[in-house]
Amino acid sequence: MKFSDKLRFLIEERNLTQKQVAQDLNIAPSTMGGYVQGMSQPDFDTLKILAEYFDVTSDYLLDIPSKKTNNKLENELLRVFRSIPNEYKTIYIKQGKAFIK
């Protein structure tokens, strides 16, 4: 998945707007629009800021597979788990275990 698609997905997943993310990160809205539309890409510093903001790795944003996971689905599962508030992680694990049974 392209960087622009990943960024769009993260924005939509969190019910944010491009403008809101741009304001939160002190990035020009037109620059954020360029990232989401695939017209431009962030520099390294902005990539790090975006990764921290969305609580993902820069590897995730760049679609570089993790050597710690077996496939993209496992990597996505880990990303989703990390984005869940701590008070819901135990529930998430219990529900996952219920699928195994």
N, C-alpha and C positions, 0 to 999 in steps of 0.2 A: 504494500500500500504506500502511496506517495506521501511525502511530508505534508502536503496541503490537505490531503484526505484525512490523515491522522489528526491534524490540528482542528479541522472542521468537526470531526467526530468528538474530540475532547470538549470542544466548546458546546456542541449540542448536547452531549451526554450530561453536562453539568448545568444545563438550562441557562447558559450565559449568552451574551451577544458579543460579536467581534468588538464592538465599540467599548463594551464594559471591560473586556480583557485588555484592550489597548489602553484604556484609562488606568486600570489597575497596575499595568506594567510600564506606564509612561512611554508608550509607543504611539506614534501617529496612527490614527484610524486607517488612513490610506495605506500605510505600511502593513498593518495587520491584514487589511483586505488583500493586499498583494500576496501575502503568505498563504492565506486561505484559498485564493484563486489560483495559486501555483505560478503566479507571474514573477515572484521573487522568493528568495530564501533568506533566513536570518543569518547573521554572522555568528561566530562561536559564542560570544558573550550573550547574545539574545537567545540563542538556542538553549544555553544553560538556564537562563531566566525562565523561559517557557517550560522547560522540564521541571524546574522547581515549583513553578506556579501550579502545574497540573499534577504534580507528584508522580512523575514518570521519569524514566531515564532518557538521556539524549539518544541512546541506542534505539529505544522504542520509537522516538520521533523520526529517526532516520531509517527505521525498518531494518536494523541490524539485529539478527537473531542472537539471543542469549545462549551461551554455551552451557548455562546452568539449567536450561529447560530442554525438553525433547522436541518440541514443535511450537508452532505459532499459537495454537490453542492453549497450550500450557502457559506460554508467555502471557497471553491475554488474561487467563485465569489469575495469574499472579498479579498482573496490573490492576485488575478489578478488585482483588482482595486488598491490595495496598491502598486503594482509593476509598474503601469503606471506613466509616468512622470506627474507632476502636471498640466502642460499646456494642457494635453489631458483628464484629468479627467472629465471636464465639457462635452466634446464631448461624452465621454463614457456614462455618465449619460443620456444625451439627446437620444442617440441611444437606450439605455435600455428602456427608457420611450416610444420610438416609437414602441417597441415590444408589449407594453401593449395595445396600441390603436387598 
